[in-house]
Amino acid sequence: MPVEIKLPQLGESIHEGTIARWLKRPGDRVEKYEPLAEIITDKVNVEMPSPLGGVLVELLVPEGETRPVGSPIALIDTASGEPAAEAPVPRQAPAGGPAGSDGSPAPARATAGRAAAGGVRLSPLVRKLAEEHRIPPEVLEGMAGSGAGGRVTKDDVLRYVAGRGAAPTAPEPGGPAAPPGGPASTPPVAPPATADEVVRLSPLRRAIAQRMAQSKREIPHAYGVIEVDMSAVVAWREAQRDAWRAREGVPLTYTAFFVRAACAALRAHPVVNASWSDDGLILRRAVHVGVGIAVDDGLLVPVIHDADRLSLAGVARALDDLTRRARAGRLTLDDIGGGTFTITNPGVFGSIWSMPIIVPGQAAILATDAIVKRAVVRDDAIAIRPVMHLGLAFDHRIFDGAVAMQFLNHMKGWFEDYRDGR
Protein backbone atom coordinates (compact mmCIF):
# COMPACT_ATOMS: atom_id res chain seq x y z
CA MET A 1 0.00 0.00 0.00
CA PRO A 2 1.27 3.50 -0.78
CA VAL A 3 2.32 5.53 2.23
CA GLU A 4 1.55 9.23 2.62
CA ILE A 5 4.52 11.60 2.78
CA LYS A 6 3.58 14.66 4.84
CA LEU A 7 4.94 18.19 4.89
CA PRO A 8 7.36 18.18 7.84
CA GLN A 9 7.58 20.68 10.67
CA LEU A 10 9.87 23.35 9.23
CA GLY A 11 10.50 25.20 12.48
CA GLU A 12 8.72 26.03 15.71
CA SER A 13 7.06 29.15 14.31
CA ILE A 14 6.43 27.89 10.76
CA HIS A 15 2.99 26.47 10.07
CA GLU A 16 2.96 26.01 6.30
CA GLY A 17 5.19 25.63 3.28
CA THR A 18 5.00 26.00 -0.50
CA ILE A 19 6.07 23.30 -2.94
CA ALA A 20 8.56 25.22 -5.09
CA ARG A 21 9.69 22.26 -7.19
CA TRP A 22 9.36 18.49 -7.19
CA LEU A 23 12.75 16.83 -7.61
CA LYS A 24 11.21 13.45 -8.44
CA ARG A 25 8.33 12.39 -10.68
CA PRO A 26 5.75 9.60 -10.37
CA GLY A 27 7.43 6.32 -11.23
CA ASP A 28 10.85 7.40 -9.98
CA ARG A 29 12.70 5.34 -7.41
CA VAL A 30 13.39 7.38 -4.26
CA GLU A 31 15.97 6.42 -1.66
CA LYS A 32 15.49 7.22 2.00
CA TYR A 33 16.82 10.74 2.77
CA GLU A 34 17.19 11.51 -0.93
CA PRO A 35 15.94 15.05 -1.78
CA LEU A 36 12.30 14.84 -2.82
CA ALA A 37 11.12 18.45 -3.14
CA GLU A 38 12.15 22.05 -2.67
CA ILE A 39 10.03 23.73 -0.01
CA ILE A 40 9.67 27.49 0.43
CA THR A 41 8.73 29.14 3.72
CA ASP A 42 8.90 32.76 4.82
CA LYS A 43 12.40 32.05 6.07
CA VAL A 44 14.11 29.88 3.52
CA ASN A 45 14.05 27.68 0.46
CA VAL A 46 15.13 24.16 1.48
CA GLU A 47 15.35 20.67 0.06
CA MET A 48 13.06 18.20 1.80
CA PRO A 49 14.55 14.70 2.12
CA SER A 50 12.28 11.72 1.67
CA PRO A 51 11.60 9.99 5.01
CA LEU A 52 11.07 6.67 3.19
CA GLY A 53 12.53 4.70 0.31
CA GLY A 54 10.39 3.30 -2.49
CA VAL A 55 8.67 4.23 -5.73
CA LEU A 56 7.00 7.64 -5.96
CA VAL A 57 3.40 6.90 -6.81
CA GLU A 58 1.62 10.26 -6.83
CA LEU A 59 2.19 13.95 -6.19
CA LEU A 60 -0.71 15.25 -4.13
CA VAL A 61 0.26 18.93 -4.24
CA PRO A 62 1.23 20.73 -7.45
CA GLU A 63 4.22 23.05 -7.63
CA GLY A 64 3.48 26.56 -6.39
CA GLU A 65 0.78 25.57 -3.91
CA THR A 66 0.93 26.06 -0.15
CA ARG A 67 -0.09 23.53 2.48
CA PRO A 68 -0.12 23.46 6.29
CA VAL A 69 2.52 21.45 8.13
CA GLY A 70 1.39 17.82 8.41
CA SER A 71 -0.56 17.82 5.14
CA PRO A 72 -0.06 14.83 2.80
CA ILE A 73 1.94 15.93 -0.23
CA ALA A 74 2.93 12.67 -1.95
CA LEU A 75 2.43 8.90 -1.98
CA ILE A 76 5.32 6.44 -1.97
CA ASP A 77 5.05 2.67 -2.44
CA THR A 78 7.61 1.26 -0.03
CA ALA A 79 6.96 -2.39 -0.91
CA SER A 80 6.89 -2.53 -4.70
CA GLY A 81 9.42 -1.59 -7.31
CA GLU A 82 6.74 -1.37 -10.00
CA PRO A 83 6.29 1.93 -11.88
CA ALA A 84 3.75 4.27 -10.37
CA ALA A 85 1.49 4.00 -13.43
CA GLU A 86 0.78 0.37 -12.57
CA ALA A 87 0.03 1.04 -8.92
CA PRO A 88 -3.67 0.97 -7.95
CA VAL A 89 -3.89 4.42 -6.38
CA PRO A 90 -6.37 7.28 -6.81
CA ARG A 91 -5.65 9.90 -9.45
CA GLN A 92 -5.15 13.53 -8.56
CA ALA A 93 -8.39 15.31 -7.84
CA PRO A 94 -9.90 17.54 -10.56
CA ALA A 95 -10.62 21.19 -9.82
CA GLY A 96 -14.06 20.44 -8.43
CA GLY A 97 -12.78 18.14 -5.70
CA PRO A 98 -11.18 14.73 -5.12
CA ALA A 99 -12.05 11.85 -7.38
CA GLY A 100 -11.60 8.10 -7.46
CA SER A 101 -9.62 6.21 -10.08
CA ASP A 102 -12.64 6.15 -12.39
CA GLY A 103 -13.31 9.86 -12.10
CA SER A 104 -16.25 9.40 -9.74
CA PRO A 105 -16.32 10.99 -6.29
CA ALA A 106 -13.86 9.25 -4.02
CA PRO A 107 -15.18 7.31 -1.06
CA ALA A 108 -14.35 8.02 2.57
CA ARG A 109 -11.01 9.58 1.69
CA ALA A 110 -12.76 12.57 0.10
CA THR A 111 -14.57 13.51 3.27
CA ALA A 112 -12.42 12.04 6.00
CA GLY A 113 -10.38 15.20 6.21
CA ARG A 114 -13.53 17.25 6.72
CA ALA A 115 -15.18 15.30 9.49
CA ALA A 116 -14.74 16.61 13.01
CA ALA A 117 -16.73 17.09 16.15
CA GLY A 118 -19.05 19.97 15.44
CA GLY A 119 -18.13 20.50 11.78
CA VAL A 120 -15.08 20.91 9.59
CA ARG A 121 -11.59 19.88 10.68
CA LEU A 122 -9.40 22.92 10.13
CA SER A 123 -5.72 23.66 10.44
CA PRO A 124 -4.78 26.38 12.97
CA LEU A 125 -3.98 28.75 10.10
CA VAL A 126 -7.34 28.24 8.38
CA ARG A 127 -9.22 28.51 11.68
CA LYS A 128 -7.49 31.81 12.40
CA LEU A 129 -8.32 33.20 8.96
CA ALA A 130 -11.95 32.16 9.37
CA GLU A 131 -12.15 33.93 12.72
CA GLU A 132 -10.50 37.09 11.39
CA HIS A 133 -12.94 37.31 8.49
CA ARG A 134 -15.91 36.19 10.60
CA ILE A 135 -16.85 33.31 8.36
CA PRO A 136 -19.81 31.43 9.89
CA PRO A 137 -19.31 27.71 10.68
CA GLU A 138 -22.10 26.74 8.29
CA VAL A 139 -20.23 28.42 5.43
CA LEU A 140 -17.08 26.47 6.24
CA GLU A 141 -19.15 23.29 6.47
CA GLY A 142 -20.41 23.76 2.92
CA MET A 143 -17.14 25.00 1.44
CA ALA A 144 -15.65 22.83 -1.30
CA GLY A 145 -12.15 22.17 0.00
CA SER A 146 -9.30 21.85 -2.49
CA GLY A 147 -6.89 20.26 -0.05
CA ALA A 148 -5.98 16.63 0.45
CA GLY A 149 -9.07 14.62 1.33
CA GLY A 150 -11.32 17.60 0.58
CA ARG A 151 -9.84 19.65 3.43
CA VAL A 152 -10.53 23.38 3.45
CA THR A 153 -7.25 25.25 2.85
CA LYS A 154 -6.05 28.80 3.36
CA ASP A 155 -6.53 29.47 -0.37
CA ASP A 156 -10.15 28.27 -0.19
CA VAL A 157 -10.85 30.74 2.60
CA LEU A 158 -9.12 33.61 0.80
CA ARG A 159 -11.04 32.86 -2.40
CA TYR A 160 -14.28 32.95 -0.43
CA VAL A 161 -13.32 36.28 1.19
CA ALA A 162 -12.39 37.77 -2.20
CA GLY A 163 -15.65 36.57 -3.70
CA ARG A 164 -17.60 38.09 -0.86
CA GLY A 165 -16.43 41.46 -2.11
CA ALA A 166 -15.75 44.58 -0.16
CA ALA A 167 -19.10 44.59 1.59
CA PRO A 168 -18.89 45.82 5.19
CA THR A 169 -18.55 43.11 7.78
CA ALA A 170 -21.62 42.86 9.97
CA PRO A 171 -20.95 43.79 13.60
CA GLU A 172 -21.09 41.04 16.16
CA PRO A 173 -24.36 40.80 18.09
CA GLY A 174 -24.29 43.35 20.86
CA GLY A 175 -21.09 44.90 19.51
CA PRO A 176 -20.68 48.52 18.51
CA ALA A 177 -21.69 49.49 15.00
CA ALA A 178 -19.22 51.14 12.66
CA PRO A 179 -19.26 54.92 13.03
CA PRO A 180 -21.31 56.79 10.40
CA GLY A 181 -19.16 57.57 7.42
CA GLY A 182 -16.26 55.57 8.84
CA PRO A 183 -14.60 52.68 6.99
CA ALA A 184 -16.03 49.26 7.86
CA SER A 185 -13.33 47.35 6.03
CA THR A 186 -9.92 47.82 4.47
CA PRO A 187 -10.16 50.36 1.65
CA PRO A 188 -9.94 48.65 -1.74
CA VAL A 189 -6.72 49.02 -3.72
CA ALA A 190 -7.07 51.08 -6.87
CA PRO A 191 -6.92 48.85 -9.96
CA PRO A 192 -3.73 49.05 -12.05
CA ALA A 193 -3.64 51.88 -14.58
CA THR A 194 -2.71 51.25 -18.19
CA ALA A 195 0.98 52.00 -17.68
CA ASP A 196 1.26 50.07 -14.41
CA GLU A 197 2.90 46.67 -14.13
CA VAL A 198 1.66 43.89 -11.86
CA VAL A 199 4.59 41.92 -10.45
CA ARG A 200 3.42 38.51 -9.30
CA LEU A 201 4.50 37.54 -5.82
CA SER A 202 6.91 34.65 -5.51
CA PRO A 203 6.07 32.05 -2.85
CA LEU A 204 8.90 33.40 -0.66
CA ARG A 205 7.75 37.02 -0.98
CA ARG A 206 4.14 36.05 -0.24
CA ALA A 207 5.17 33.99 2.79
CA ILE A 208 7.27 36.87 4.15
CA ALA A 209 4.33 39.24 3.71
CA GLN A 210 1.96 36.94 5.58
CA ARG A 211 4.36 36.34 8.46
CA MET A 212 5.26 39.99 8.90
CA ALA A 213 1.58 40.96 8.86
CA GLN A 214 0.93 38.27 11.46
CA SER A 215 3.71 39.63 13.66
CA LYS A 216 2.46 43.22 13.60
CA ARG A 217 -1.13 42.05 14.10
CA GLU A 218 -0.45 39.78 17.09
CA ILE A 219 2.64 41.20 18.84
CA PRO A 220 2.62 44.57 20.64
CA HIS A 221 5.91 45.96 19.35
CA ALA A 222 8.00 48.39 21.36
CA TYR A 223 11.43 49.77 20.49
CA GLY A 224 14.68 50.85 22.10
CA VAL A 225 17.75 52.37 20.41
CA ILE A 226 21.21 53.07 21.78
CA GLU A 227 24.35 54.65 20.35
CA VAL A 228 27.62 52.72 20.55
CA ASP A 229 31.22 53.82 20.09
CA MET A 230 32.76 51.04 17.98
CA SER A 231 36.35 52.34 18.14
CA ALA A 232 37.77 49.33 20.00
CA VAL A 233 36.14 46.76 17.70
CA VAL A 234 36.97 48.64 14.49
CA ALA A 235 40.62 49.07 15.49
CA TRP A 236 41.07 45.42 16.47
CA ARG A 237 39.35 44.15 13.31
CA GLU A 238 41.43 46.39 11.03
CA ALA A 239 44.64 45.25 12.71
CA GLN A 240 43.75 41.55 12.58
CA ARG A 241 41.76 41.19 9.35
CA ASP A 242 44.44 39.91 6.97
CA ALA A 243 46.10 37.57 9.49
CA TRP A 244 42.66 36.32 10.52
CA ARG A 245 41.70 35.45 6.93
CA ALA A 246 44.96 33.59 6.41
CA ARG A 247 44.60 31.69 9.68
CA GLU A 248 40.85 30.93 9.75
CA GLY A 249 40.07 30.78 6.03
CA VAL A 250 36.93 32.93 6.39
CA PRO A 251 36.36 36.69 6.51
CA LEU A 252 36.00 38.45 9.86
CA THR A 253 32.72 40.34 9.47
CA TYR A 254 31.19 42.75 11.94
CA THR A 255 28.20 40.40 12.11
CA ALA A 256 30.36 37.88 13.96
CA PHE A 257 31.01 40.51 16.64
CA PHE A 258 27.29 41.32 16.78
CA VAL A 259 26.42 37.67 17.39
CA ARG A 260 29.03 37.31 20.14
CA ALA A 261 27.88 40.47 21.91
CA ALA A 262 24.21 39.47 21.63
CA CYS A 263 24.94 36.04 23.11
CA ALA A 264 26.67 37.63 26.11
CA ALA A 265 23.69 39.94 26.64
CA LEU A 266 21.17 37.10 26.22
CA ARG A 267 22.94 35.10 28.93
CA ALA A 268 22.83 38.12 31.23
CA HIS A 269 19.16 38.85 30.42
CA PRO A 270 17.51 35.49 29.64
CA VAL A 271 13.99 36.94 29.36
CA VAL A 272 15.06 38.44 26.01
CA ASN A 273 15.56 34.83 24.87
CA ALA A 274 11.98 33.88 25.78
CA SER A 275 8.71 33.12 24.00
CA TRP A 276 5.18 34.18 24.86
CA SER A 277 2.46 31.64 25.64
CA ASP A 278 -0.95 31.97 27.28
CA ASP A 279 0.28 29.74 30.11
CA GLY A 280 3.33 31.92 30.83
CA LEU A 281 6.73 32.85 29.50
CA ILE A 282 8.91 30.12 28.03
CA LEU A 283 12.52 30.86 28.95
CA ARG A 284 14.70 29.19 26.33
CA ARG A 285 17.79 27.55 27.79
CA ALA A 286 19.56 27.22 24.45
CA VAL A 287 20.68 30.32 22.55
CA HIS A 288 19.98 29.81 18.85
CA VAL A 289 20.61 33.04 16.92
CA GLY A 290 18.95 33.61 13.55
CA VAL A 291 20.82 35.95 11.22
CA GLY A 292 19.07 37.73 8.35
CA ILE A 293 20.74 37.15 4.97
CA ALA A 294 19.58 39.13 1.96
CA VAL A 295 18.88 37.18 -1.24
CA ASP A 296 17.37 38.29 -4.54
CA ASP A 297 13.76 37.75 -3.50
CA GLY A 298 13.79 38.66 0.17
CA LEU A 299 15.44 37.84 3.46
CA LEU A 300 16.37 34.37 4.69
CA VAL A 301 17.04 33.71 8.39
CA PRO A 302 19.26 30.66 8.96
CA VAL A 303 20.12 29.86 12.56
CA ILE A 304 23.45 29.49 14.37
CA HIS A 305 22.57 26.82 16.92
CA ASP A 306 24.10 27.10 20.39
CA ALA A 307 25.76 30.30 19.27
CA ASP A 308 26.72 31.17 22.84
CA ARG A 309 29.04 28.15 22.94
CA LEU A 310 31.06 29.29 19.93
CA SER A 311 34.18 31.43 19.91
CA LEU A 312 34.48 34.43 17.61
CA ALA A 313 36.18 32.16 15.06
CA GLY A 314 33.43 29.57 15.40
CA VAL A 315 30.73 32.18 14.82
CA ALA A 316 32.63 33.56 11.79
CA ARG A 317 32.89 30.09 10.25
CA ALA A 318 29.21 29.36 10.88
CA LEU A 319 28.20 32.69 9.31
CA ASP A 320 30.35 32.11 6.23
CA ASP A 321 28.92 28.62 5.73
CA LEU A 322 25.27 29.68 6.18
CA THR A 323 25.67 32.74 3.95
CA ARG A 324 27.19 30.72 1.12
CA ARG A 325 24.53 28.02 1.27
CA ALA A 326 21.66 30.49 1.67
CA ARG A 327 22.63 32.33 -1.51
CA ALA A 328 23.14 29.05 -3.35
CA GLY A 329 19.73 27.75 -2.23
CA ARG A 330 21.29 24.84 -0.32
CA LEU A 331 20.06 25.37 3.24
CA THR A 332 18.49 22.42 5.02
CA LEU A 333 15.50 22.25 7.35
CA ASP A 334 17.87 22.02 10.32
CA ASP A 335 19.53 25.28 9.24
CA ILE A 336 16.34 27.31 9.70
CA GLY A 337 14.69 25.67 12.71
CA GLY A 338 14.68 26.55 16.38
CA GLY A 339 15.77 30.19 16.39
CA THR A 340 15.28 31.92 19.76
CA PHE A 341 16.57 35.40 18.86
CA THR A 342 17.23 37.17 15.56
CA ILE A 343 19.76 39.72 14.31
CA THR A 344 19.18 41.70 11.14
CA ASN A 345 21.97 43.88 9.74
CA PRO A 346 20.52 46.65 7.53
CA GLY A 347 23.72 48.60 8.19
CA VAL A 348 25.38 46.81 5.27
CA PHE A 349 22.99 48.76 3.02
CA GLY A 350 23.68 52.09 4.74
CA SER A 351 20.82 52.19 7.23
CA ILE A 352 21.52 54.32 10.31
CA TRP A 353 18.23 53.85 12.24
CA SER A 354 16.04 50.76 11.95
CA MET A 355 12.81 49.43 13.50
CA PRO A 356 12.65 45.73 12.60
CA ILE A 357 9.67 43.37 12.92
CA ILE A 358 9.82 40.55 15.46
CA VAL A 359 9.90 36.96 14.22
CA PRO A 360 6.72 35.31 15.58
CA GLY A 361 7.57 32.99 18.46
CA GLN A 362 10.49 35.13 19.68
CA ALA A 363 10.71 37.96 22.19
CA ALA A 364 12.89 40.40 20.28
CA ILE A 365 14.93 41.18 17.19
CA LEU A 366 18.11 43.26 17.05
CA ALA A 367 18.91 45.65 14.20
CA THR A 368 22.56 46.61 13.70
CA ASP A 369 22.95 49.77 11.66
CA ALA A 370 25.88 51.21 9.72
CA ILE A 371 29.11 52.12 11.49
CA VAL A 372 29.77 55.74 10.48
CA LYS A 373 32.21 58.38 11.65
CA ARG A 374 30.57 61.11 13.71
CA ALA A 375 31.62 64.00 15.89
CA VAL A 376 31.09 63.01 19.53
CA VAL A 377 31.99 64.54 22.88
CA ARG A 378 34.69 62.69 24.82
CA ASP A 379 36.19 64.18 28.02
CA ASP A 380 34.67 67.59 27.21
CA ALA A 381 36.31 67.59 23.78
CA ILE A 382 34.93 66.91 20.34
CA ALA A 383 36.34 63.77 18.70
CA ILE A 384 35.63 61.83 15.50
CA ARG A 385 34.68 58.24 16.31
CA PRO A 386 33.10 55.25 14.45
CA VAL A 387 29.59 55.11 15.90
CA MET A 388 26.58 52.90 15.28
CA HIS A 389 23.02 52.47 16.52
CA LEU A 390 21.70 49.24 18.00
CA GLY A 391 17.93 48.95 17.77
CA LEU A 392 15.85 46.39 19.65
CA ALA A 393 12.23 45.64 18.73
CA PHE A 394 10.65 43.67 21.57
CA ASP A 395 7.38 42.04 22.54
CA HIS A 396 6.00 44.33 25.24
CA ARG A 397 4.01 41.44 26.73
CA ILE A 398 7.24 39.64 27.64
CA PHE A 399 9.34 42.46 29.06
CA ASP A 400 9.42 46.22 29.38
CA GLY A 401 11.62 49.06 28.21
CA ALA A 402 13.91 48.88 31.24
CA VAL A 403 14.97 45.33 30.34
CA ALA A 404 15.39 46.33 26.70
CA MET A 405 17.77 49.13 27.63
CA GLN A 406 19.69 46.93 30.08
CA PHE A 407 20.14 44.41 27.28
CA LEU A 408 21.34 47.08 24.83
CA ASN A 409 23.66 48.64 27.41
CA HIS A 410 25.19 45.22 28.05
CA MET A 411 26.00 45.00 24.34
CA LYS A 412 27.29 48.59 24.37
CA GLY A 413 29.69 47.76 27.20
CA TRP A 414 30.87 44.63 25.37
CA PHE A 415 31.74 46.65 22.25
CA GLU A 416 33.29 49.66 23.96
CA ASP A 417 35.44 47.53 26.28
CA TYR A 418 36.37 45.02 23.59
CA ARG A 419 39.45 42.93 24.26
CA ASP A 420 41.37 40.60 21.95
CA GLY A 421 39.59 37.52 20.73
CA ARG A 422 36.46 37.63 22.88
C-alpha positions in Angstrom: 0.0 0.0 0.0 1.3 3.5 -0.8 2.3 5.5 2.2 1.5 9.2 2.6 4.5 11.6 2.8 3.6 14.7 4.8 4.9 18.2 4.9 7.4 18.2 7.8 7.6 20.7 10.7 9.9 23.4 9.2 10.5 25.2 12.5 8.7 26.0 15.7 7.1 29.1 14.3 6.4 27.9 10.8 3.0 26.5 10.1 3.0 26.0 6.3 5.2 25.6 3.3 5.0 26.0 -0.5 6.1 23.3 -2.9 8.6 25.2 -5.1 9.7 22.3 -7.2 9.4 18.5 -7.2 12.8 16.8 -7.6 11.2 13.4 -8.4 8.3 12.4 -10.7 5.8 9.6 -10.4 7.4 6.3 -11.2 10.8 7.4 -10.0 12.7 5.3 -7.4 13.4 7.4 -4.3 16.0 6.4 -1.7 15.5 7.2 2.0 16.8 10.7 2.8 17.2 11.5 -0.9 15.9 15.1 -1.8 12.3 14.8 -2.8 11.1 18.4 -3.1 12.1 22.1 -2.7 10.0 23.7 0.0 9.7 27.5 0.4 8.7 29.1 3.7 8.9 32.8 4.8 12.4 32.0 6.1 14.1 29.9 3.5 14.0 27.7 0.5 15.1 24.2 1.5 15.3 20.7 0.1 13.1 18.2 1.8 14.5 14.7 2.1 12.3 11.7 1.7 11.6 10.0 5.0 11.1 6.7 3.2 12.5 4.7 0.3 10.4 3.3 -2.5 8.7 4.2 -5.7 7.0 7.6 -6.0 3.4 6.9 -6.8 1.6 10.3 -6.8 2.2 13.9 -6.2 -0.7 15.3 -4.1 0.3 18.9 -4.2 1.2 20.7 -7.5 4.2 23.1 -7.6 3.5 26.6 -6.4 0.8 25.6 -3.9 0.9 26.1 -0.2 -0.1 23.5 2.5 -0.1 23.5 6.3 2.5 21.5 8.1 1.4 17.8 8.4 -0.6 17.8 5.1 -0.1 14.8 2.8 1.9 15.9 -0.2 2.9 12.7 -2.0 2.4 8.9 -2.0 5.3 6.4 -2.0 5.0 2.7 -2.4 7.6 1.3 0.0 7.0 -2.4 -0.9 6.9 -2.5 -4.7 9.4 -1.6 -7.3 6.7 -1.4 -10.0 6.3 1.9 -11.9 3.7 4.3 -10.4 1.5 4.0 -13.4 0.8 0.4 -12.6 0.0 1.0 -8.9 -3.7 1.0 -7.9 -3.9 4.4 -6.4 -6.4 7.3 -6.8 -5.6 9.9 -9.4 -5.2 13.5 -8.6 -8.4 15.3 -7.8 -9.9 17.5 -10.6 -10.6 21.2 -9.8 -14.1 20.4 -8.4 -12.8 18.1 -5.7 -11.2 14.7 -5.1 -12.0 11.8 -7.4 -11.6 8.1 -7.5 -9.6 6.2 -10.1 -12.6 6.1 -12.4 -13.3 9.9 -12.1 -16.3 9.4 -9.7 -16.3 11.0 -6.3 -13.9 9.3 -4.0 -15.2 7.3 -1.1 -14.3 8.0 2.6 -11.0 9.6 1.7 -12.8 12.6 0.1 -14.6 13.5 3.3 -12.4 12.0 6.0 -10.4 15.2 6.2 -13.5 17.3 6.7 -15.2 15.3 9.5 -14.7 16.6 13.0 -16.7 17.1 16.1 -19.1 20.0 15.4 -18.1 20.5 11.8 -15.1 20.9 9.6 -11.6 19.9 10.7 -9.4 22.9 10.1 -5.7 23.7 10.4 -4.8 26.4 13.0 -4.0 28.8 10.1 -7.3 28.2 8.4 -9.2 28.5 11.7 -7.5 31.8 12.4 -8.3 33.2 9.0 -11.9 32.2 9.4 -12.2 33.9 12.7 -10.5 37.1 11.4 -12.9 37.3 8.5 -15.9 36.2 10.6 -16.9 33.3 8.4 -19.8 31.4 9.9 -19.3 27.7 10.7 -22.1 26.7 8.3 -20.2 28.4 5.4 -17.1 26.5 6.2 -19.1 23.3 6.5 -20.4 23.8 2.9 -17.1 25.0 1.4 -15.6 22.8 -1.3 -12.2 22.2 0.0 -9.3 21.9 -2.5 -6.9 20.3 0.0 -6.0 16.6 0.5 -9.1 14.6 1.3 -11.3 17.6 0.6 -9.8 19.6 3.4 -10.5 23.4 3.4 -7.2 25.3 2.9 -6.1 28.8 3.4 -6.5 29.5 -0.4 -10.1 28.3 -0.2 -10.8 30.7 2.6 -9.1 33.6 0.8 -11.0 32.9 -2.4 -14.3 33.0 -0.4 -13.3 36.3 1.2 -12.4 37.8 -2.2 -15.7 36.6 -3.7 -17.6 38.1 -0.9 -16.4 41.5 -2.1 -15.7 44.6 -0.2 -19.1 44.6 1.6 -18.9 45.8 5.2 -18.5 43.1 7.8 -21.6 42.9 10.0 -21.0 43.8 13.6 -21.1 41.0 16.2 -24.4 40.8 18.1 -24.3 43.4 20.9 -21.1 44.9 19.5 -20.7 48.5 18.5 -21.7 49.5 15.0 -19.2 51.1 12.7 -19.3 54.9 13.0 -21.3 56.8 10.4 -19.2 57.6 7.4 -16.3 55.6 8.8 -14.6 52.7 7.0 -16.0 49.3 7.9 -13.3 47.4 6.0 -9.9 47.8 4.5 -10.2 50.4 1.6 -9.9 48.6 -1.7 -6.7 49.0 -3.7 -7.1 51.1 -6.9 -6.9 48.9 -10.0 -3.7 49.1 -12.0 -3.6 51.9 -14.6 -2.7 51.3 -18.2 1.0 52.0 -17.7 1.3 50.1 -14.4 2.9 46.7 -14.1 1.7 43.9 -11.9 4.6 41.9 -10.4 3.4 38.5 -9.3 4.5 37.5 -5.8 6.9 34.7 -5.5 6.1 32.1 -2.8 8.9 33.4 -0.7 7.7 37.0 -1.0 4.1 36.0 -0.2 5.2 34.0 2.8 7.3 36.9 4.2 4.3 39.2 3.7 2.0 36.9 5.6 4.4 36.3 8.5 5.3 40.0 8.9 1.6 41.0 8.9 0.9 38.3 11.5 3.7 39.6 13.7 2.5 43.2 13.6 -1.1 42.1 14.1 -0.4 39.8 17.1 2.6 41.2 18.8 2.6 44.6 20.6 5.9 46.0 19.3 8.0 48.4 21.4 11.4 49.8 20.5 14.7 50.8 22.1 17.7 52.4 20.4 21.2 53.1 21.8 24.4 54.6 20.3 27.6 52.7 20.6 31.2 53.8 20.1 32.8 51.0 18.0 36.3 52.3 18.1 37.8 49.3 20.0 36.1 46.8 17.7 37.0 48.6 14.5 40.6 49.1 15.5 41.1 45.4 16.5 39.3 44.2 13.3 41.4 46.4 11.0 44.6 45.2 12.7 43.7 41.5 12.6 41.8 41.2 9.4 44.4 39.9 7.0 46.1 37.6 9.5 42.7 36.3 10.5 41.7 35.5 6.9 45.0 33.6 6.4 44.6 31.7 9.7 40.9 30.9 9.7 40.1 30.8 6.0 36.9 32.9 6.4 36.4 36.7 6.5 36.0 38.4 9.9 32.7 40.3 9.5 31.2 42.8 11.9 28.2 40.4 12.1 30.4 37.9 14.0 31.0 40.5 16.6 27.3 41.3 16.8 26.4 37.7 17.4 29.0 37.3 20.1 27.9 40.5 21.9 24.2 39.5 21.6 24.9 36.0 23.1 26.7 37.6 26.1 23.7 39.9 26.6 21.2 37.1 26.2 22.9 35.1 28.9 22.8 38.1 31.2 19.2 38.9 30.4 17.5 35.5 29.6 14.0 36.9 29.4 15.1 38.4 26.0 15.6 34.8 24.9 12.0 33.9 25.8 8.7 33.1 24.0 5.2 34.2 24.9 2.5 31.6 25.6 -0.9 32.0 27.3 0.3 29.7 30.1 3.3 31.9 30.8 6.7 32.9 29.5 8.9 30.1 28.0 12.5 30.9 29.0 14.7 29.2 26.3 17.8 27.5 27.8 19.6 27.2 24.5 20.7 30.3 22.5 20.0 29.8 18.8 20.6 33.0 16.9 19.0 33.6 13.6 20.8 36.0 11.2 19.1 37.7 8.4 20.7 37.1 5.0 19.6 39.1 2.0 18.9 37.2 -1.2 17.4 38.3 -4.5 13.8 37.8 -3.5 13.8 38.7 0.2 15.4 37.8 3.5 16.4 34.4 4.7 17.0 33.7 8.4 19.3 30.7 9.0 20.1 29.9 12.6 23.5 29.5 14.4 22.6 26.8 16.9 24.1 27.1 20.4 25.8 30.3 19.3 26.7 31.2 22.8 29.0 28.2 22.9 31.1 29.3 19.9 34.2 31.4 19.9 34.5 34.4 17.6 36.2 32.2 15.1 33.4 29.6 15.4 30.7 32.2 14.8 32.6 33.6 11.8 32.9 30.1 10.3 29.2 29.4 10.9 28.2 32.7 9.3 30.4 32.1 6.2 28.9 28.6 5.7 25.3 29.7 6.2 25.7 32.7 4.0 27.2 30.7 1.1 24.5 28.0 1.3 21.7 30.5 1.7 22.6 32.3 -1.5 23.1 29.1 -3.3 19.7 27.8 -2.2 21.3 24.8 -0.3 20.1 25.4 3.2 18.5 22.4 5.0 15.5 22.3 7.4 17.9 22.0 10.3 19.5 25.3 9.2 16.3 27.3 9.7 14.7 25.7 12.7 14.7 26.6 16.4 15.8 30.2 16.4 15.3 31.9 19.8 16.6 35.4 18.9 17.2 37.2 15.6 19.8 39.7 14.3 19.2 41.7 11.1 22.0 43.9 9.7 20.5 46.6 7.5 23.7 48.6 8.2 25.4 46.8 5.3 23.0 48.8 3.0 23.7 52.1 4.7 20.8 52.2 7.2 21.5 54.3 10.3 18.2 53.8 12.2 16.0 50.8 11.9 12.8 49.4 13.5 12.6 45.7 12.6 9.7 43.4 12.9 9.8 40.5 15.5 9.9 37.0 14.2 6.7 35.3 15.6 7.6 33.0 18.5 10.5 35.1 19.7 10.7 38.0 22.2 12.9 40.4 20.3 14.9 41.2 17.2 18.1 43.3 17.0 18.9 45.7 14.2 22.6 46.6 13.7 22.9 49.8 11.7 25.9 51.2 9.7 29.1 52.1 11.5 29.8 55.7 10.5 32.2 58.4 11.7 30.6 61.1 13.7 31.6 64.0 15.9 31.1 63.0 19.5 32.0 64.5 22.9 34.7 62.7 24.8 36.2 64.2 28.0 34.7 67.6 27.2 36.3 67.6 23.8 34.9 66.9 20.3 36.3 63.8 18.7 35.6 61.8 15.5 34.7 58.2 16.3 33.1 55.3 14.4 29.6 55.1 15.9 26.6 52.9 15.3 23.0 52.5 16.5 21.7 49.2 18.0 17.9 49.0 17.8 15.8 46.4 19.6 12.2 45.6 18.7 10.7 43.7 21.6 7.4 42.0 22.5 6.0 44.3 25.2 4.0 41.4 26.7 7.2 39.6 27.6 9.3 42.5 29.1 9.4 46.2 29.4 11.6 49.1 28.2 13.9 48.9 31.2 15.0 45.3 30.3 15.4 46.3 26.7 17.8 49.1 27.6 19.7 46.9 30.1 20.1 44.4 27.3 21.3 47.1 24.8 23.7 48.6 27.4 25.2 45.2 28.0 26.0 45.0 24.3 27.3 48.6 24.4 29.7 47.8 27.2 30.9 44.6 25.4 31.7 46.6 22.3 33.3 49.7 24.0 35.4 47.5 26.3 36.4 45.0 23.6 39.5 42.9 24.3 41.4 40.6 22.0 39.6 37.5 20.7 36.5 37.6 22.9 
